[in-house]
Amino acid sequence: MAETLIKRRCVISIGDYEPLDVAQQYANFQRGLQRFAQTWNVATAISPFKLEADGAIAVWHTETKASNWKVKTEFRLLNWSDIVRRDFRRWNFDRAWRAIKALTDFVFSGTCWHYFRLNLRFGLFFFYPVLAILFFTIIALLFSALLGTFEVPLASLLGFAIGIALFAGFIEWLDPLVLPRVVDMWIFLYELVHLERTNLAERLGVFSQDIVAKLQSDDFDEILIVGHGIGAVLQPIIVDRAFWAMPEFGKDGRTVSLLSLGSLLLAVGLHPEGGWVVGPVSRIARDRWVYWAEYQTQDDIISFSGSNPVTELISDHGKPMLQNIQIKDMVDTNAKRRFPESIYQNHRQFVRANSKRYFYDYFMICCGPYNLQARVKYPDLMVAALSPDGRLVSNR
């Protein structure tokens, strides 16, 4: 596999819908790189990050090496955290109304039923706030009935007050993370589907220009564009825009690799108004200069594991290449985690470092010696290819 070895790589990453600013994302990457070095027994170094394009792009450089290989990676973070953070502000009546409008749209358009059809667990996750409200409404009715049997004055009103108090306590102490995040996701997906996020559209234009500049350069052995979660929805959009700006790309034999992780592309594409993603997805899937892979895991309920997004939206183009992974084989999971925490931990693990050697390792994909195509084509060899001391066993 000597022809698949990489010395210079550019990773262009667009992250998920999470309110983590550049400094936080850089710190997470820095910690992950340290764990990656320990897991694979390699030496690593990382530069400070710098901002470009008025903060829309964050850039840092890494060097990873063992005794017989070395890889330099330029990591470019397509930053939209400022847009996301504005969404995660304190709730008010307007935002509550937008959430109700969004959920109503997903129900009456039939989109949520498509979610249930393709992935029952994602459907339940999507409806989790509704199920929680229904549960506490039943509790309120039971309290109302119980108080009524004892002829307590205003039994119904008091029963519903108890239900509301229990629901508020549930959000405050038991699940302050998942339920509000799901509701925020309703609003964002609704506005994205209906093309109401003009601020995001402008940012995607900046991202596409950055990709064009890198595709036009001849500085790298591999250019890898990564999309995680909702970032995987935006991924084909910005790549398609970049290709429109450079129709000559690929005629000199150069290619680009796309990596989708925990993709939510179907969360948009399955909506009747989400057909605008079909064109870009179709063009990317047909482009012979694009290699596209997607990793999925059944442990992640915030995605459509088991479904090929291109096949579901268009037809079978052989892309993306799907591979299933097991989180238990990637990290030590002995520590007990609360259920709400584990939901997002499993979804984030796609872009976190492993504590065990495994054929899927995000940091090895970004900083290791083999290109994405080799890692997907020869998964069984990826662990054996590196000896315990980090050396390449064979370059053949």
C-alpha positions in Angstrom: 0.0 0.0 0.0 3.0 2.3 -0.5 1.1 4.4 -3.1 -1.5 5.2 -0.4 0.9 6.7 2.0 0.5 10.4 2.9 3.1 13.0 3.9 1.1 16.2 3.5 -2.6 16.4 4.2 -5.2 19.1 4.3 -8.3 18.4 6.5 -11.3 20.8 6.1 -13.8 20.2 8.8 -17.4 21.5 9.2 -18.7 20.5 12.6 -22.1 19.7 14.1 -24.8 22.1 15.4 -23.1 22.7 18.8 -22.3 25.9 20.6 -18.6 25.4 20.9 -16.4 28.3 19.9 -13.1 28.0 18.1 -11.0 28.0 21.3 -13.1 25.1 22.7 -12.9 23.1 19.5 -9.2 23.7 19.3 -8.7 22.6 22.9 -10.8 19.4 22.3 -8.6 18.7 19.3 -5.4 19.3 21.2 -6.5 16.9 24.0 -7.6 14.3 21.4 -4.2 14.5 19.7 -2.5 13.8 23.1 -4.7 10.7 23.6 -4.1 9.6 20.0 -0.3 9.8 20.6 -0.6 7.6 23.7 -2.9 5.1 22.0 -0.7 4.6 18.9 2.7 5.3 20.5 3.5 8.2 18.1 5.0 11.6 18.5 2.8 14.6 17.8 3.0 18.4 17.7 0.4 21.1 17.2 0.7 24.8 16.4 -1.5 27.5 17.9 -4.6 28.3 15.9 -5.1 31.4 13.8 -8.2 32.9 12.4 -8.8 33.8 8.7 -11.7 35.3 6.7 -12.9 37.4 9.7 -13.1 34.4 12.0 -15.0 32.1 9.5 -11.9 29.8 9.2 -9.7 28.6 12.0 -6.4 27.0 11.0 -3.8 25.0 12.9 -1.0 22.6 11.8 0.0 19.2 13.3 2.9 16.9 12.8 2.7 13.2 13.5 5.6 10.8 13.3 7.2 7.5 14.2 10.6 6.2 13.3 9.8 5.4 9.7 6.9 7.9 8.8 5.9 11.5 9.2 2.7 13.3 8.3 2.1 17.1 8.3 -1.5 18.1 8.4 -3.1 21.5 7.9 -6.4 21.4 9.8 -9.0 24.0 8.6 -12.1 24.4 10.8 -15.0 25.9 8.9 -16.4 27.9 11.8 -20.1 28.6 12.2 -20.2 28.4 16.0 -21.1 32.1 16.3 -24.3 31.4 14.4 -25.1 28.3 16.5 -24.3 30.1 19.8 -26.9 32.8 19.0 -29.5 30.0 18.7 -28.7 28.7 22.2 -29.7 31.8 23.9 -32.3 32.0 26.7 -35.7 30.8 25.8 -38.6 33.2 25.3 -42.2 33.2 24.0 -41.0 33.8 20.4 -38.6 30.9 20.4 -41.2 28.6 22.0 -43.7 29.6 19.2 -41.1 28.8 16.6 -40.5 25.4 18.1 -44.2 24.6 18.0 -44.4 25.8 14.4 -41.4 23.6 13.5 -42.7 20.5 15.1 -46.1 21.0 13.5 -44.5 21.3 10.1 -42.5 18.1 10.5 -45.6 16.2 11.6 -48.0 17.4 9.0 -45.5 17.3 6.2 -45.0 13.6 7.0 -41.3 14.0 7.6 -41.2 12.6 11.1 -43.0 9.5 9.9 -40.2 9.0 7.3 -37.8 9.3 10.3 -39.6 6.5 12.1 -39.6 4.4 8.9 -35.9 4.6 8.4 -34.7 4.7 11.9 -37.0 4.1 14.9 -34.5 5.3 17.4 -33.9 8.6 15.7 -37.7 9.0 15.4 -38.1 8.5 19.1 -35.2 10.9 19.8 -36.8 13.5 17.6 -40.1 13.1 19.5 -38.4 12.9 22.9 -39.7 16.4 24.1 -43.2 15.5 23.0 -43.0 12.1 24.8 -41.6 13.9 27.9 -44.4 16.4 27.9 -47.0 13.7 27.4 -45.5 11.7 30.4 -45.7 14.7 32.8 -49.2 15.6 31.5 -50.4 12.1 32.5 -48.8 12.6 35.9 -50.6 15.9 36.2 -53.9 14.2 35.4 -53.2 11.4 37.9 -52.5 14.0 40.6 -55.6 15.9 39.7 -57.7 12.7 40.0 -56.1 11.8 43.2 -56.6 15.2 44.8 -60.2 15.2 43.5 -60.9 12.0 45.4 -59.9 13.8 48.6 -62.1 16.8 47.6 -59.1 19.1 47.6 -60.1 22.6 46.3 -58.9 23.4 42.8 -57.7 19.8 42.4 -57.3 20.1 38.6 -55.3 23.3 38.8 -53.1 22.1 41.6 -52.5 18.7 39.8 -51.3 20.5 36.7 -49.2 22.9 38.8 -47.5 19.8 40.3 -47.0 18.3 36.8 -45.4 21.6 35.5 -43.2 21.8 38.6 -42.0 18.2 38.1 -41.4 18.8 34.4 -39.3 22.0 35.2 -37.3 20.0 37.8 -36.7 17.2 35.2 -35.2 19.7 32.8 -33.2 21.5 35.4 -31.7 18.6 37.2 -32.2 15.3 35.3 -32.0 16.3 31.7 -30.7 19.9 31.1 -29.0 18.8 27.9 -30.9 16.6 25.5 -34.5 17.9 25.6 -33.6 21.6 25.0 -31.1 20.6 22.3 -33.7 18.5 20.5 -36.1 21.5 20.5 -33.4 23.8 19.2 -32.7 21.2 16.5 -36.4 21.3 15.5 -36.2 25.1 14.9 -32.8 24.9 13.1 -33.9 22.1 10.8 -37.2 23.8 10.0 -35.4 27.0 9.1 -32.7 25.2 7.1 -35.2 23.2 5.2 -37.2 26.3 4.3 -34.0 28.2 3.4 -34.6 30.9 6.1 -31.0 31.0 7.4 -29.6 33.8 5.3 -26.7 34.3 7.7 -25.7 30.6 7.2 -26.0 30.9 3.4 -23.5 33.7 3.4 -21.1 31.7 5.6 -21.3 28.7 3.3 -20.2 31.0 0.4 -17.0 31.8 2.4 -16.5 28.1 3.1 -16.8 27.2 -0.6 -14.2 29.9 -1.5 -11.8 28.4 1.0 -12.2 24.9 -0.4 -11.6 26.3 -3.9 -8.3 27.8 -2.8 -7.2 24.5 -1.4 -8.3 22.5 -4.4 -6.4 24.8 -6.6 -3.2 24.4 -4.6 -0.7 21.6 -5.2 0.5 21.5 -1.6 -1.1 18.2 -0.4 -1.1 14.5 -1.1 -4.7 14.3 0.2 -7.5 16.8 0.7 -10.1 15.5 3.1 -13.4 17.3 3.7 -15.2 16.2 6.8 -18.8 16.7 7.8 -20.2 15.7 11.2 -23.9 15.6 12.1 -25.6 18.6 10.5 -22.1 19.5 9.2 -22.6 16.5 6.9 -25.7 18.2 5.6 -23.8 21.3 4.6 -20.8 19.3 3.3 -22.1 18.4 -0.2 -23.6 21.9 -0.5 -20.3 23.7 -0.1 -18.3 21.1 -2.1 -20.8 21.4 -5.0 -20.5 25.2 -4.9 -16.7 24.9 -5.0 -16.9 22.6 -8.1 -19.1 25.1 -9.9 -16.3 27.6 -9.4 -13.7 25.3 -10.8 -15.1 23.1 -13.6 -11.5 22.1 -14.6 -10.9 20.3 -11.3 -9.9 16.6 -11.7 -8.7 16.9 -15.3 -5.1 16.7 -14.1 -5.9 13.5 -12.1 -6.3 15.1 -8.7 -9.1 13.9 -6.4 -10.8 15.0 -3.2 -12.1 12.8 -0.4 -15.3 13.4 1.6 -15.9 11.9 5.0 -19.4 12.0 6.6 -19.7 11.1 10.3 -23.0 10.6 12.1 -24.7 12.2 9.1 -28.1 14.0 9.4 -28.4 14.6 5.7 -31.6 12.6 5.7 -33.1 14.8 8.4 -33.2 17.6 5.7 -33.5 15.5 2.5 -36.6 13.6 3.7 -38.6 16.8 4.1 -40.8 17.7 1.1 -39.2 21.1 1.1 -35.7 19.8 1.4 -35.4 18.8 -2.2 -32.8 21.5 -2.7 -30.1 19.2 -1.3 -30.8 16.5 -3.9 -29.1 18.3 -6.8 -25.8 18.9 -5.0 -25.8 15.4 -3.4 -26.5 13.8 -6.9 -23.7 15.7 -8.5 -21.2 14.8 -5.8 -22.2 11.2 -5.9 -21.7 11.0 -9.7 -18.4 12.9 -9.7 -15.6 10.5 -10.4 -13.0 12.8 -8.9 -14.8 12.5 -5.5 -14.2 9.7 -3.1 -17.0 9.7 -0.4 -17.1 7.5 2.7 -19.4 7.5 5.6 -19.0 5.9 9.0 -22.0 4.9 11.1 -22.7 3.2 14.4 -25.9 1.9 15.9 -24.7 3.3 19.2 -25.4 6.8 17.8 -29.2 7.6 17.8 -28.6 11.1 16.5 -28.2 9.9 12.9 -29.6 7.4 10.4 -27.3 4.4 10.9 -28.1 1.6 8.5 -29.3 3.9 5.7 -27.4 5.2 2.7 -28.4 8.8 2.3 -27.8 8.9 -1.5 -29.8 5.7 -2.1 -32.7 7.0 0.0 -32.8 10.4 -1.7 -31.8 9.5 -5.3 -30.6 6.1 -6.3 -27.7 3.8 -5.7 -24.5 5.5 -7.0 -22.2 3.4 -4.9 -21.5 6.5 -2.8 -20.9 7.1 0.0 -19.1 3.9 0.9 -20.6 2.9 4.3 -18.7 1.3 7.1 -20.2 0.4 10.5 -18.1 0.9 13.7 -18.5 -0.2 17.3 -17.8 2.4 20.0 -17.0 -0.3 22.6 -14.1 -1.3 20.4 -12.8 2.3 20.3 -12.9 3.5 23.9 -13.1 2.2 27.4 -16.7 2.3 28.5 -16.4 1.1 32.0 -17.4 4.4 33.5 -21.1 4.6 34.1 -22.7 7.6 32.3 -26.1 9.1 32.7 -28.3 8.3 29.7 -28.7 11.9 28.5 -24.9 12.3 28.6 -24.3 9.0 26.7 -26.5 10.1 23.8 -24.3 13.0 22.9 -21.1 11.2 23.9 -21.7 8.5 21.4 -22.5 11.1 18.7 -19.3 13.1 19.4 -17.1 10.0 19.5 -16.9 10.1 15.8 -14.6 13.2 16.1 -12.9 12.2 19.3 -9.7 10.2 19.9 -9.8 6.5 20.6 -8.3 4.9 23.8 -8.1 1.6 21.9 -6.5 0.8 18.6 -9.2 0.2 16.1 -9.6 0.5 12.3 -11.7 3.7 12.7 -9.8 6.4 14.5 -10.7 10.0 13.6 -7.2 11.3 14.5 -5.5 8.6 12.6 -7.6 9.5 9.5 -6.6 13.2 10.0 -3.0 12.7 11.0 -2.0 9.2 10.1 0.1 7.9 7.2 -2.7 6.2 5.1 -5.3 8.0 3.0 -9.0 7.6 3.5 -9.5 5.2 0.5 -6.9 2.8 1.9 -8.5 2.9 5.3 -12.0 2.1 3.9 -10.7 -0.5 1.5 -8.4 -2.3 3.9 -10.0 -1.9 7.4 -8.6 -5.2 8.6 -5.0 -4.0 7.9 -5.2 -0.6 9.5 -4.4 -1.8 13.1 -1.8 -4.4 12.0 -0.1 -1.9 9.7 1.4 -0.1 12.8 3.6 -2.0 15.3 3.3 -1.4 19.0 6.1 1.1 18.8 4.2 3.1 16.1 6.4 2.1 13.2 4.8 1.1 9.8 5.2 -2.7 9.6 5.3 -2.6 5.8 5.1 -0.1 3.1 4.2 -2.6 0.4 
